């Protein structure tokens, strides 16, 4: 019975084991068939024309790349191929499609000698022709062989070829590119211009060793005279600076097979300063005009008209530079457009100037508790503080006039040599080497709000004191904060924190509200800190407080009386010992 049961348990397993012997064979056949289909799909070959034998097609068959590495061979393009510009060469693949009375398709590859074979038609040299010229040649020969059919010719695959980069690039050598590779891409492949190479140099600054990144080579590189030496012996020059300034692709052409791109070092420069977007030195090329220089400099800055254009030029035989007025000065008032064609020379210095007061735009900012916050236009020497607040719609109910301020931003950057000297002295030796006067000056300056004007909003807007109605200047900032409604009680009190302000209440009221002094309170050094001025006053119970004021109660200094007693006894003992020794002599 047990044997039967074991047999019944093994039966399904044996049955399942026997099934794959047939299914596995069928599966293998199916997979083999599919592999053949996939291989056939990947094979793109020429097809038979009428009267063309299979063996005659063999030379035109080839495999396009497949596998994991195939996507890497897909070429990137910045635009569609221009048939009038693209030059055909060895490795290009052109598809010829004939349709009408019969349909035939051929993939024609240009061989290393520059020839292309059109089955049953002939062999033709197409290397060096533009794509349009090659199409016309193939179309004409094929149409003559097969009249009455339609013919379509397209570029299917572009070739790879070798070009060279030499001169002032980081990595000279040969590079594999394709027909839509531009000069800028080759220079990038070569590591870029050598004057852009950076190196790390360790320097000692103020006693510390720091790493500074500097150009590895300081000799400037020419970007406006990059030479392209073609295999036919001709030489073209391209202007990469002008390409970057204008974005015109004419200054950044495609490369051809066998091209050698040579980057030279810069020799001649011109200078431009004043009302341009980029000031400084620019590479000069013979034939440059003022218009070319302005393009390289990013154009004229701003909207103000140019009132003066002057060129300082050195004589050909050297000597003192002479000034040439193009606009303004001895040239009189002229438009810039009328002089942009002026030719320049190497080492010319061009200055363009505009009026500094052209369409002045003085504005001020109003922030905080006003009805309409933001920027407002003012009239210099006319607009006053009250006028500005009126333009801003007046104050809100929560405005704190007592804390409102006017800050003259341009005064904040004014240099204070004495303050800078004291800060440097403090950083080196602390306050020990300062005189009392220096310490007081430094303390005052640290508390000072730089650029704040002495204006009392309460006197002006509540009491009508027009002496505080100051004239505003461009860049001023008016800030009206929200009313403060509390007083701060901090330090050694039983319940430190914020206490609601009560008009007319004195220090005694706020101390009582905070539970009174704690047992470690140092009442003698307690202070009242005024919110408006930051001034510290000795704490007096009768002083009235304003919103935002702070009562500060420091802690008594801890003294270790036992250690003090021990030290005192030791000092007395040493003194008595010294006295005894002196008397013994």
Secondary structure as the mmCIF struct_conf table of DSSP 4:
data_model
#
loop_
_struct_conf.conf_type_id
_struct_conf.id
_struct_conf.beg_label_comp_id
_struct_conf.beg_label_asym_id
_struct_conf.beg_label_seq_id
_struct_conf.end_label_comp_id
_struct_conf.end_label_asym_id
_struct_conf.end_label_seq_id
HELX_RH_AL_P HELX_RH_AL_P1 UNK A 2 UNK A 42
HELX_LH_PP_P HELX_LH_PP_P1 UNK A 48 UNK A 49
TURN_TY1_P TURN_TY1_P1 UNK A 50 UNK A 51
HELX_RH_AL_P HELX_RH_AL_P2 UNK A 54 UNK A 57
HELX_RH_3T_P HELX_RH_3T_P1 UNK A 58 UNK A 60
HELX_LH_PP_P HELX_LH_PP_P2 UNK A 63 UNK A 65
BEND BEND1 UNK A 67 UNK A 67
TURN_TY1_P TURN_TY1_P2 UNK A 68 UNK A 69
HELX_RH_3T_P HELX_RH_3T_P2 UNK A 70 UNK A 73
HELX_LH_PP_P HELX_LH_PP_P3 UNK A 74 UNK A 76
BEND BEND2 UNK A 78 UNK A 79
TURN_TY1_P TURN_TY1_P3 UNK A 83 UNK A 85
STRN STRN1 UNK A 87 UNK A 87
TURN_TY1_P TURN_TY1_P4 UNK A 90 UNK A 91
STRN STRN2 UNK A 93 UNK A 99
BEND BEND3 UNK A 100 UNK A 102
STRN STRN3 UNK A 104 UNK A 109
TURN_TY1_P TURN_TY1_P5 UNK A 112 UNK A 113
BEND BEND4 UNK A 114 UNK A 114
STRN STRN4 UNK A 115 UNK A 118
TURN_TY1_P TURN_TY1_P6 UNK A 119 UNK A 121
STRN STRN5 UNK A 122 UNK A 125
TURN_TY1_P TURN_TY1_P7 UNK A 127 UNK A 128
BEND BEND5 UNK A 129 UNK A 129
STRN STRN6 UNK A 130 UNK A 130
HELX_RH_AL_P HELX_RH_AL_P3 UNK A 131 UNK A 145
BEND BEND6 UNK A 146 UNK A 146
TURN_TY1_P TURN_TY1_P8 UNK A 147 UNK A 148
STRN STRN7 UNK A 150 UNK A 157
STRN STRN8 UNK A 160 UNK A 167
BEND BEND7 UNK A 168 UNK A 168
STRN STRN9 UNK A 169 UNK A 169
BEND BEND8 UNK A 170 UNK A 171
STRN STRN10 UNK A 173 UNK A 178
TURN_TY1_P TURN_TY1_P9 UNK A 179 UNK A 180
STRN STRN11 UNK A 182 UNK A 182
HELX_RH_AL_P HELX_RH_AL_P4 UNK A 183 UNK A 189
TURN_TY1_P TURN_TY1_P10 UNK A 190 UNK A 191
BEND BEND9 UNK A 192 UNK A 192
STRN STRN12 UNK A 193 UNK A 193
HELX_RH_3T_P HELX_RH_3T_P3 UNK A 194 UNK A 196
STRN STRN13 UNK A 198 UNK A 205
TURN_TY1_P TURN_TY1_P11 UNK A 206 UNK A 207
STRN STRN14 UNK A 208 UNK A 215
BEND BEND10 UNK A 216 UNK A 216
BEND BEND11 UNK A 219 UNK A 219
HELX_LH_PP_P HELX_LH_PP_P4 UNK A 220 UNK A 220
STRN STRN15 UNK A 221 UNK A 221
HELX_LH_PP_P HELX_LH_PP_P5 UNK A 222 UNK A 222
BEND BEND12 UNK A 223 UNK A 224
STRN STRN16 UNK A 226 UNK A 229
TURN_TY1_P TURN_TY1_P12 UNK A 231 UNK A 232
BEND BEND13 UNK A 233 UNK A 233
STRN STRN17 UNK A 235 UNK A 238
HELX_RH_AL_P HELX_RH_AL_P5 UNK A 240 UNK A 246
HELX_RH_3T_P HELX_RH_3T_P4 UNK A 249 UNK A 251
BEND BEND14 UNK A 252 UNK A 252
HELX_LH_PP_P HELX_LH_PP_P6 UNK A 253 UNK A 253
STRN STRN18 UNK A 254 UNK A 254
HELX_LH_PP_P HELX_LH_PP_P7 UNK A 255 UNK A 255
TURN_TY1_P TURN_TY1_P13 UNK A 257 UNK A 258
STRN STRN19 UNK A 260 UNK A 263
HELX_LH_PP_P HELX_LH_PP_P8 UNK A 264 UNK A 264
STRN STRN20 UNK A 265 UNK A 265
HELX_LH_PP_P HELX_LH_PP_P9 UNK A 266 UNK A 266
STRN STRN21 UNK A 269 UNK A 274
BEND BEND15 UNK A 275 UNK A 275
STRN STRN22 UNK A 276 UNK A 276
BEND BEND16 UNK A 277 UNK A 278
STRN STRN23 UNK A 280 UNK A 283
TURN_TY1_P TURN_TY1_P14 UNK A 286 UNK A 287
STRN STRN24 UNK A 289 UNK A 289
HELX_RH_AL_P HELX_RH_AL_P6 UNK A 290 UNK A 296
TURN_TY1_P TURN_TY1_P15 UNK A 297 UNK A 298
BEND BEND17 UNK A 299 UNK A 299
STRN STRN25 UNK A 300 UNK A 300
BEND BEND18 UNK A 302 UNK A 304
HELX_LH_PP_P HELX_LH_PP_P10 UNK A 305 UNK A 305
STRN STRN26 UNK A 306 UNK A 313
TURN_TY1_P TURN_TY1_P16 UNK A 316 UNK A 317
BEND BEND19 UNK A 320 UNK A 320
STRN STRN27 UNK A 322 UNK A 327
BEND BEND20 UNK A 328 UNK A 328
HELX_RH_3T_P HELX_RH_3T_P5 UNK A 329 UNK A 331
BEND BEND21 UNK A 333 UNK A 333
HELX_RH_3T_P HELX_RH_3T_P6 UNK A 336 UNK A 338
TURN_TY1_P TURN_TY1_P17 UNK A 339 UNK A 341
STRN STRN28 UNK A 343 UNK A 343
TURN_TY1_P TURN_TY1_P18 UNK A 346 UNK A 347
STRN STRN29 UNK A 349 UNK A 354
TURN_TY1_P TURN_TY1_P19 UNK A 356 UNK A 359
STRN STRN30 UNK A 363 UNK A 368
BEND BEND22 UNK A 369 UNK A 369
STRN STRN31 UNK A 370 UNK A 370
BEND BEND23 UNK A 371 UNK A 372
STRN STRN32 UNK A 374 UNK A 377
TURN_TY1_P TURN_TY1_P20 UNK A 380 UNK A 382
STRN STRN33 UNK A 384 UNK A 384
HELX_RH_AL_P HELX_RH_AL_P7 UNK A 385 UNK A 391
TURN_TY1_P TURN_TY1_P21 UNK A 392 UNK A 393
STRN STRN34 UNK A 395 UNK A 395
TURN_TY1_P TURN_TY1_P22 UNK A 397 UNK A 398
STRN STRN35 UNK A 399 UNK A 399
HELX_RH_3T_P HELX_RH_3T_P7 UNK A 401 UNK A 403
STRN STRN36 UNK A 405 UNK A 408
HELX_RH_AL_P HELX_RH_AL_P8 UNK A 409 UNK A 412
TURN_TY1_P TURN_TY1_P23 UNK A 413 UNK A 413
HELX_RH_AL_P HELX_RH_AL_P9 UNK A 417 UNK A 429
TURN_TY1_P TURN_TY1_P24 UNK A 430 UNK A 433
BEND BEND24 UNK A 434 UNK A 434
HELX_RH_AL_P HELX_RH_AL_P10 UNK A 436 UNK A 447
TURN_TY1_P TURN_TY1_P25 UNK A 450 UNK A 451
STRN STRN37 UNK A 452 UNK A 452
HELX_RH_AL_P HELX_RH_AL_P11 UNK A 457 UNK A 461
TURN_TY1_P TURN_TY1_P26 UNK A 462 UNK A 462
BEND BEND25 UNK A 463 UNK A 463
HELX_RH_3T_P HELX_RH_3T_P8 UNK A 466 UNK A 468
HELX_LH_PP_P HELX_LH_PP_P11 UNK A 470 UNK A 470
STRN STRN38 UNK A 471 UNK A 471
HELX_LH_PP_P HELX_LH_PP_P12 UNK A 472 UNK A 472
TURN_TY1_P TURN_TY1_P27 UNK A 474 UNK A 475
STRN STRN39 UNK A 476 UNK A 480
HELX_LH_PP_P HELX_LH_PP_P13 UNK A 481 UNK A 481
STRN STRN40 UNK A 482 UNK A 482
HELX_LH_PP_P HELX_LH_PP_P14 UNK A 483 UNK A 484
STRN STRN41 UNK A 486 UNK A 491
BEND BEND26 UNK A 492 UNK A 492
STRN STRN42 UNK A 493 UNK A 493
TURN_TY1_P TURN_TY1_P28 UNK A 494 UNK A 495
STRN STRN43 UNK A 497 UNK A 500
TURN_TY1_P TURN_TY1_P29 UNK A 503 UNK A 504
STRN STRN44 UNK A 506 UNK A 506
HELX_RH_AL_P HELX_RH_AL_P12 UNK A 507 UNK A 513
TURN_TY1_P TURN_TY1_P30 UNK A 514 UNK A 515
BEND BEND27 UNK A 516 UNK A 516
STRN STRN45 UNK A 517 UNK A 517
TURN_TY1_P TURN_TY1_P31 UNK A 519 UNK A 520
STRN STRN46 UNK A 521 UNK A 521
HELX_RH_3T_P HELX_RH_3T_P9 UNK A 523 UNK A 525
STRN STRN47 UNK A 527 UNK A 529
TURN_TY1_P TURN_TY1_P32 UNK A 531 UNK A 533
STRN STRN48 UNK A 536 UNK A 538
TURN_TY1_P TURN_TY1_P33 UNK A 541 UNK A 542
STRN STRN49 UNK A 544 UNK A 544
TURN_TY1_P TURN_TY1_P34 UNK A 547 UNK A 548
STRN STRN50 UNK A 550 UNK A 553
HELX_LH_PP_P HELX_LH_PP_P15 UNK A 554 UNK A 554
STRN STRN51 UNK A 555 UNK A 555
HELX_LH_PP_P HELX_LH_PP_P16 UNK A 556 UNK A 558
HELX_RH_AL_P HELX_RH_AL_P13 UNK A 561 UNK A 584
#
